[in-house]
Amino acid sequence: MSSRRKNILITGGNFTNQGAYLMLCAAAEQVRAQFQAQPVIAMQTGTERAKRWVGVDSLFSFPRFGVRVWGGSPHRFEKIRHRLPFVVGSEIDAVLDVSGFVFSDEWAHLDLRKRADDLLWWESRGVPTVLMPQAFGPFENPEVVNPTADLLDRCAMVVARDPDSERFLKRIARNGDAARKIDISTDFTTIVSPEHPGRHARSEGGVPIVPNWNIARRAADRGGSEARYLANLVSIVQVVRNAGYEPYGLCHEGGKDANILHQLAERVPGFEIVGGLNGRQSKWLLGKAPFVVSGRFHALVSALSQGVPAYAHGWSHKYRWLAEEYKSTDMILDPYGDPNEIRECLADIGGVVDAHRDALGAIVSVKKDETYNLWRNVGSAIAIA
């Protein structure tokens, strides 16, 4: 029997979007803990330093450019394996996709056919593939429906993160076998441990305001405007201050979110911005807050999964269902709402936050148990031992 280590490829994660970073960290941790395997990501994703920090190896493959290195039998590398600074395709034992929210009409402008084909390439070589908990749908556009239905046909397991996503998937499943592959689970970053943010720990105890440039970009399609979204955020900062808290801006993704925060800082004197943190460091700050206001899904998960109440600015069904999971539907805010109405919604901010904090403890425990159960199901699907 070969003593070759097991390797599990993680696709869809990255080091730029901190939600994607958290999912990458979560999957890498559990690949080691649950399967005693080595997590691997594409060579072109992130720097070598970033990969070492998370503890992932590189796959020598560049599918975007049509370069895939299969390598034949993995046994051929056994004598020189310790000298190779990468993994080749034939050494991959399973694939876990952590895209988060891609297969939907919302993202029809992306090349979803290409994304699906990259995953199906592994299945065609006998490598089991699982789409980890993510949001799906709605599905009306054939250019979105067809690649997603192909994944349902051939992947070992597809996990929806909410009931709407599950329903959307089942509508496009081509047969009973495909439908039976669909599971449902809470977001799997709930059990990722936070990381101390160094000097940014001085923001501990403040109220993070986390914007999302997608809300601004999609404003016209939802009867709102970028200006109304910014005015909404200004009102929130003012209300939070008037209630005796200290709000600050927390950037959860790159330059476009940072641009919104800088515009906010221009309108609200003394509004500080914290940026440059990875997802685990941001999770530390979110866990130390009295409450959070966020348009970023994984910032909300990071807060709620640590028992911190969160006001949600959402632009898709995944936000509503996350609030439902954590019994926080009364804390969903309209990102394009009238600033005066926002003030009314937050009039009793202290009382609302206190009531939710008391209720969150038991929910947090249940959601973490769901996450561990998810990994057991994933192990059964990929049959790795």
N, C-alpha and C positions, 0 to 999 in steps of 0.2 A: 504493500500500500504506500502511496506517495505521501511524503511528509510536507509537501508544498502547502504553504499557508493559503487560507482562503482570502480572496479579495472581492469587495463589494463596491461597485461603481455608484457614485452619487451624482445625479444630474439635476440641473435646474437651480442649484445654489450658486451664490457668488459672494464677493467681499465688499460690494458697493451698497446694495440695498440691505439694510440691517435686518429686515425680516428674512430675506434670503440667506443671510449670514447665520441667523439663529437656527433656521431649518437645517443648514449645512452642519452646524455644530451639534444639533440634536441628533441628526442621523449618524454622524461620525461617532458620537459617544456610544450610541446604542449598538452600532455595528460591532464595536469592540466588546461592549459589555454583554450583549445578548448572543452573539454568534462567534465571539473570539476570532473575528476576522479583521482585515485591514481595510479601512475606508480609502477610496481612491476617487479623485476628480480629474477632469480633463486638464491636460498640460497647460492649455492656454488660459485657464481660469485662475486668476490671482498670481501673486508673486511666490517665489519659493519660500521666502520668509513667512508670508501669511499662511502658506500650507503647513509649514513646520509648526506654527503656533497652534493650528487646529489639529495637527497630527494626521494629515492625509498625504497619500502618495499621488504621483502624477501618472495618468494614462497617456501613453505615446500615441495620440490620435488627434487628427485635426479634421473632423467630418465637414466642417464648413468649407474646407478647401479640397474635399474629396480624398483626404489622406487618412486611411485607416490601417493600422498595423495589427494584423491578427496574430501572426507569429507561429502558426501551426501548433503542434503539441507543446504544452507548457513544460513537459518533462525535459525538453531539449535544453532548457535554460538552467536546470537544477545545479549544474556544476559551476556556473558563472553568475548565478542569480544575485549573489551578494555584491557583484560589481556593477550591476545595471541600475541606473538612477531613475528608472521608470518601470511601469507595468505595461504589458502588451495585451491586446484583446483576448487572446486565448487563456490568459490568467484570470479573467473576470468570471466570477461564479454567480453573480446576481447583480441586478441593477435596481436602484431605488431612485425614483424621480421625485424631486421636492420643489416643483415649479411654483406651487402656491396658488396662482390664479392665472392661467394662460388659455386653456381650452374653453373659449367662450366667444360669443359674438362681440363682446366688449373689446376683444383683442384680435378681431378679424384682419386688421391691417398688418399683423405679424405673419410670418410664413409658418403657419401651423402645420401645413403638410410636411414641411421639412423637419419640424420638431418631432412630429409623430413618427416619421420615417427613421429618424435617428434612434428612437426607442425600439421600433419594430425590427431594425437591423439586428439588435441583440437577440430578440426572440427568435428570429430566423436562424440563429446559430445555437439555439437550445439554451440560451441564458435567460432564466426567469426574470421578469420585470414587473415591478410594483409601482403604481402611481400612489405615492403617499398622500395623506389627507390634504386635500386642496379644494378650492371652490371651482365649480364647473357651471357652464351655461350662463344665460339661456342660449339655446341652439335654434337658429332659424337659417343661417347662412350655410349653404352646402359646402363652402370651403372650410367651414369649421366643423360641421356635422360629420362629414366623411372621414377626416383623419381621426376624430375622436371615437367614432364607431369602430374604426379599424383597431384602435387601441383596446377597446372593450372586447373585441373578438379574440385578440391574441395575447394580451398581457395576463400574467398570473393572477393579478388582483388590482382593483381600482378602488381607491378609498375617497369618498366624498366627505367634506368637512361639515356639511349641514344638510337638513332635509330637502331644501330646494335643489341643491346640487345633485343629491341622490335622485330626485324626481326627474330632473332634466336629463340625467344619464339614462335612466330607465326608459325614457321616451324614445331615445335613439338607439337603444340596444336592438340588435338585429335578430336575436333569438334568446331563448331561455338560458342557455349556457352563458351567454355574455352578461345577461342581467344578474345571474347568480354570482358573478365575480365582483359585483359592486358591494362594498361595505361602507359603513359610516363610522366616523370617529371624530373626537375633538382634535383640535390642533395639537401637534406632537411636540411643540416647543415648551409646553407647560413644565417639563421636568428639567429644562436646561438651567444650570446654576448661574447666577449673576457673577460679574467680575468687578472688583473695585475699580473705579474710574480715575484713580490718582488725584491730581489737583482739582478735578471737576467735582470731587466729593463735597466741595464747599456748597454746592447747590442742593445738598441733602435737605429735605424738608420743604423745599419749594414746590410749586405746582407746575409740572411740565406742560407746555402747550406744544403739541406735535402736529405740524401742518402736513398736507399731502398735495403736491402739485397736480395730481390727477383730478382732484376736486375742482381746482381752478380750470384745468384744461377742458373738463366735461361740462362746465357750467351752462353753456348755451344750450346743450342738449337736454338739460334738466330744468329749464325755465329760470336759471339763475345767471350770475355774472361773476367774473373774477373780482370786480370791485365790491360786490355784495359779500362775497366770501371773506375778503380782507376786512371789510367793515364789521362783519360778524366776529372775526377773531379779535378786533380791537375792542368790541363791546365785552367779549369774554374776559379779556385781560383786565379791563376796568372793573368789571363786577367782581372778579376774583380778588383784586386788590382791595376793593371797598369792603369785602367780607373779611379782611384781615390776613389774607394769605399773600405769599410772594410768588407771582408767576414768572416763568422764564421760558425761553424758546429752546426746544430740544430738536435738533436736526436728525431725522432717522434715515434720510436718504439724500446724499449728494447735493449738488449745486442748485437744483430747481426748488427743493424744499428750503434750502438756505436762502434763496432769493425771496421767498415769501416771508421768512422770518426777518430779513433785513428791511423789507417794506414795512413790516409790523413795527419794528424797532424805530423806524423813522416817524411813525405816528404816535408811539407811546414812549415818552421819555423814560430813561432808566431801565428799559426792558433788555435784559441780558440774553445772549444766545450761547448755547453750549453745542459745539459740533466736534466732528473728528473722532467720535467714540465708535467702538464696534457695538454690535447688538447686545452682547453680554454686559458691557459696561453701561449701556443705556438702560438695560434691564435693572441694574443695581439702583440707578437713580429713580427709575419708575417705581421700584419697590419701596423706596424711602419716602415717597410723596404722600401727602394726605389724600390726594385724588389727582386724576389726570384728565386732560382734555386732548383727544387725539383723532386725527384723520387717518392714521396709519394702523392697519389691522394688527400687526405684531407688536406695536407699542401698547395697544389695548390688551392683547393677550399677556404681555409681560407684566402689566399692572394687575389685571384681574387674577391671573394665576398666582399672584403673591398676596392676594387679599386686599388689593388697593382699588377702591371704586374708580370708575372711569366714565367720563362723558364721551360719547362717540359721534364723530362727524363721518358719516358713511356715504358711499356712492354706489354700492352694490349690495346684493342680498346677503353677502357674507357678514356684513356688519350687523344687520338686524338679527341674524341667527346667533352670532356671538353674544350679543346682548341678551338674547333669550336664554342661552346656556347659563349665563351668570345672573339671571333674574334681574337684569338692569335695563329693561326696555324703556323705562321712564327716564333714562339718562341718554337717550338718543336725541341729538340736536340736528336741526336742519342747517346744513352748512351755508345755505343761501337765504336763511330766514331774516326777517326784518330785525335790525339791531335792537329795537325797542322790545320786540317779542322775546328776543334772547334774554334780555334783562329780566323779563317776567318769569321766564323758565328757570332762571337761576336765582330767583328771589330768596328761596330758602335753601341755599346751597349747603350750609353747614348741617342742617337737619337731614337733608337727603343723603349726604355723604356718610354721616354717622350711622344712619339706618342701614345703608348698603354694606358698610364695613362689617357690621355685626353679623350680617347674613352670609357673607362671602366665605367664611372659614370652612364650613362643611362642604360647600360647592367645590372649593379648591381641592380638597382631599379626593372627592369623587372624580374630578377631571384628571387628576394624576393617576388614579387607579385605571381609568379608561385608557390612558396613554400606555401604561405598561401592558394592558391587555391587547392593545393594538400591536405591539411588538411581538407578542406571542403569536398572533394571527399572521403577521408578516413572516415569521419564522416557518410557520406551517406552509405558507404559500410558496416560499422559495426553497423549502426543503433542504436547507443548508446545515451541515453538521460537521 
